[in-house]
Structures are given as structure tokens and as C-alpha cells.
């Protein structure tokens, strides 16, 4: 044991910045250029899609409901998340862009998991909101009033803060034996793989907290949708069935994408996670899912589509009148 500790102390270095290795420059120029263009387009369309949601909900009185209140908060988080991850991934293809200060890396890690935790809590809240809207429509407006929605968002913010706080403090206190992170951004697995000494307790804490968050919020979503499906099956009206399905289908698609990728990545009691398969899943989780979210919520939502079409027609008519 003493020998192991001495070796650990010997290998410890004063890390002031990390190097994000990405794909180890193993991609040829055409693939690299294609990937960078994909990241740029994903960034632009993700931000535009979420800004569109915020604009429509803000300007149209028909969208002033708890469902769209939570959707707006989710859109704000997605914009922050996209600005946190994608620009750093693009910078990684620039030689000096691979370097990130240690403080910046740990800050990115903290904000990444803070936003991620808030995302899952909002998705669970949106599931419960849909349950109340469909299963208890007469009491819905009384239960989900504005004060309750604001309190829920405050609770989500506080819950996400404390969920992320303890693991972040432990990781920030760790000494590191290498400055090369085998990833696109400062994720927990490559950081712990580079840490000196025994980090089993940190891995266990990360696995436990991730499991509780993901499976706990997923359970809320599953139970809510079981009640929703049971209530929908009792609806005899075809219009009622279509309305209930349209209300929930977009949220269900988003939940499936996010939970599938994150459970694969973070709910695994294994130290060997920094593999290329994890990077592919990370691209799905950090780039593809945020890109699809706003368009799933808008293009699959009949009410939003109708309002968007009406707004476009109004502006088109106004343009022709001016011309």
C-alpha cells in the first residue's frame, strides 16, 4: 500500500490546463470538415428552434399555459447547454483550441451536469403536468396555477444545484496524473480516469446520484403516462383521442431520446467509459437531441403549427401590403 501511494505521488503533476483529444486526429480532412459543418449547422438550428419557441409562447396568448411555461424554461436550458458544449467541440479541431484551462474545464463540467439535472427534472414535471391536464381537467387550472409553476421551477433549480454540488466539489479537489482528456468536452468519466489515487468512492457517488436522478424522474414520467394511457383509452371521442395523443406524443419522443442516451452513458458502474462508443453517444446526447427537441415540440404539435402558420400568413400579408 505504501509503495502504491508513493507511485501515485510520483505520477502526480500540477495540471493547469487540459487537452481535449476528441477522436485523436484519426479522421481524414473530408470527414473532419463534414463533422465541423454538422456541428455548426446543429448549433445554428438548435438556437433558432429554441428562440422560435420562446418567441411564439411570449407573443401568443393561446400558449400562455403551464405546459408552455415549462417548455420555455426547457428551451432556455437547451440554448445554454448548446452554447456550453458545441462551440468547445468546434474549437477542438483547431490545434490550440484543444487546450482548456483547468478552472474552465471544471466549470464546464459543473454547468453541464447542472443543466442536465434541471432538464430531467423539468421533463418529469412536464409529464406530471400532462397527467393532470388529461386525467383531472376540471381541477387542472386550480392545481397548476402560476404560483405553483414558479415554485416548481424554483424547486427544480435548487434540486439541480444540490444534485451537482457534492460530486463537483469532490472532483475539483482531486489531483490529476495526466492533462489529456479522452473526450470532446469535460465529462465526468475522462476526468476521473485522469485522477490520481483511488477514486472508487467518487465513481460510486456519481453512479448512485445519476441512477437516482435518471430512474427517479423516469419513474415519474412512466407512472404519469400509464395513467394518461388508461384515461385516453376511456375516451370515446375520436377528436379527444387525437388531442390527447398530440398533447403527449412530442414529450414522449423527447423523453425516449434523452433517457436512452443518458442511461447508457451515466448509469453504468464501470470506470472504463472513455471509449469511442461513449463519444458517439455523447454526440447524440449533447448535439442531436438538443437539435431535435425544439422541432419535435413545434412540428409535431398541432396547436403550435397552427399558430406558426397563422403568424407567417399575417407577416406575409403585411409584407405584401407594404410592397
N, C-alpha and C positions, 0 to 999 in steps of 0.2 A: 504493500500500500504506500509506504514512504517513497519507494522507487517511482511508482506511478505519479505521485504528487510532484516529485522533483522533475520528472519528464514534462509534466503539464506546465509547471512553472517555467521550464526552459523554453517550451514552444510558445509561450505567451508573448505576444507582440503588442506594441502600442498602436492600435488601429485608429487612425484619424479619418480615414475615408474608405469606402468600399468600392469594389469594381463589379458591376453587374455584367456577367459573362453572356447572358442570353443563350443563343444557340452556338456559342463558341466560334462564331465566324465561319461555320461549316456550310453556310448556304452560298450558292453562287449569286452573281450580280442580279440576274433576272428575277430569281426568287426573292432576293432581298428587296429589290425595288418594288416588286409586286406587293410584298408584305407591308412595306412602308406606305405605299399608296392606299392599301386597305385600311391601315391604321388611321391615316389622315381622313379618309372618307368616313370611317366609323366615328371618328371624333366629331367631325362637322355635323353628320346626320343625327348623332346622339344628342348633341347640344341643341340643334334645331328642333328635333322632335319634342324634347322636354320643354323648350321655350314655347313651342306651339301649344302644348298642354296648359302651361301656366297662363298664356295669353287668352286662350279660349275660356278657361274657368274664370279668369279675372273679369273678362268683358261680358260674358253671357250670364244672365240671371238664372237661366234654366239649369245651369251647372253649379249653382250655389247650394250644394248638399254635402253631408258628411263624407260620402264616397269620394267626391272630387276634391274635398278638402285634404283628405289623406293622400289622394293621388298627386296633388300639388306638392305636398311635402316629400313624397317619394321622388317626384321629378327634380326637386331641388337637390336631394341627396344624390341622384344619378348624375346631375351636372357636376357636383363637387367630386364625386367618385371618378368620373371620366377625366376631369382636369387633373386629378391626382395621379392617375395611372398612365393614360395613353401618351401624354407629352413626354414622360420619362422613358416609356418604351421606345418612342421615336428617337429620343436623344441617344439611346443605347447604340444606334447604328452609326453615330459619329464617334470617331476614336476617343476624343476626350470626354464625350458625353456619357461614356460608360462609368465614369467616376462620380460618386455621390458622397458628400461629407457624412461622417458617422451620425452627427446630430440630425442631418436631413433625412438619412435613411431610417433612423428610429422614429422620427416624426411621421414620415410616410407610413411606416408600419402601424403606428398608433392610430392615425386618422383613417387608414384603410380598414382596420377592424372596428373602429368606432362607427363609421358609416355602414359597414356591413352588418353590424349588430342592429343598428337602427332600421336598416332595410327589412330584416327579418321580423322585427317587432311590428313595423308598420304593415307588412303583408299579413301577419296574424291578426292584427287589428282590423284590417280591411275584410278579412274572412269573417270575423265576428260581426262586423257591420253588415255584410251581405246576409248573414244568418238572421239578424234582427229585422232587416228590411223585408225579407221574404217570409219568414216564419211568424213574425209579430208586426205586421204592417200598421196596425191601428195604434200601437204604442211606440212605434219607431221614432217619430219626431219628438216624443216626450223623453225617451231614453237617450237618444243621440242628439241632444241639443248642442248649441255652440260651446257652452261652458264645458260640457263633458268631452267634446272633441279636443279642446285646447288642453284640458287636464291630461287626456290620454297622450297627446304629443309631448307634454312636459314629462310625463312618466316614461315615455319611450326614450327621450333624451337622457334622463337621469339613469335609466336602466342600462342603456348602451355605454354611458360614461363609466359606470362602476364595473360593468362586464369586462371592459377593455383595460381598466386601470391596473389591477393587480398583475396580470401577465406582462403588461408593458413595463411596469416598474422592475419586475424580475429580469426581463430581457435587457433592459437598459443598464442594469448593474452587472451584467455578465462580461467577463474578459473574453477576447477573441483571439484565436490562433491563426486566422487567415483573413485577408481582406477581400478575397474573391468570393462573390455570391453567385451560385449557380442558378440564376433566375433573371427575369426581366425587371423585377421590382423587389422591394424589401419585404418579402413574405416571411412568415414565421419559420418554415422548415429550413430554408438556407441559412437564416440567422442562427438557429440552434445547431445546425450542422457545423458551423464555423466557431462555435463557442468552445472555450477550454473547460476541461474538468467534466464532472458528472452533471448532466442537465436532465436526468430522468424525471426529477420532480417537476421541472418546468414543462416537459413533454406531457406528463400525466395531468398537470393542471390545464394545459391547453386542450388536451383531448377531452377532459371532463367538462370544461366550460363550453367548448364547441358542441359537444354532444347534448348538453342540457339546453343550450340556446336553439340549435337546429331542430332537435327532436321535440323539444317543448313547444316551440312555435308551430312546428309541423303538426303536432297533435291537435293544437287549437284549430288549425286550418282543416284537418281531416274531419274532426268532430263537427265543425261548423258545416262542412259540405255534406256530411252524412245526413244531418238534419235538413239541409237545403234540398237534397235529392229526394228525401222522404216527403217533404212538403210539396215539391214540384210534381211528384208522381200522383198526388191527390188533386192536382189542378185539372179540371175537365176542359177548360177553355184552351183552344189551340193558341190564341193570342197570348194568353197567360203563360203557357209553356215557353213560347218563343221569347217573351220578355224576360222571364226568369233565366233562361239559358243565356241570352245575350248579356244579361247583367253579370253573370258569374264566369262565363267561359274565358274571357280575356284574363281575368285574375288567375284562373286555374292554369292557363298556359304559362303565365309568368312564374307562378309558384313552382310548377314542374321543372322548368328550365333552371331556376336559381337553386332550388333544393337539390336537384340531381347533381349538379356540378360541385356544389359546396360540400355535400355529404361525402362525395368521392374524395375530395381534397383534404378536408379537415377532420372528418370523423373516422380516423384510422390510427390505432395505437402503434405506429411504426415510426422509427427515426429515419428510415431511408425513404424520403419522399421527394428529394430534389432530382427527379428523373425527367426525361423529355416528355413522358406522358403527362406529368403534372404541369408542365409548361403549356401543353396543348389544352388541358382542362382550364388552366389559368387564363388562357386567351378566350376560351368560351365564357368563363365567369366574369372576366374583367373588361372584355371588349364586345363580344357578340350579344350577351344577354342585355347589357345596358343599351345596345343599339336597337334591339328588338322591342324592348319594353314599351317605349312611347308609341310605336307604331301598332303594336298589338292592342294597346288600350284605346287608340283612336280609330284605326281602320277596322277593328272587329266590334266596335261599339256603335250601334245604330244611331243612338242619340247624338253622340259626338260627330259622327259622319254627317248627320242631317244639319247640325249647327254649322259645321265647317263648310258644307256645300252652300248653305244659306248665306254665310258670311262672304264666301268667294263670289257668289252671284251678286250680292249687294255692292261689293267693291268693283266688280266688273261693270255693273250698270252705272255706278258713279264715274268710273273712268270714261265710259262712252259719252256720258252727259257733258263732261269737261271737254272731251275732244270735239 
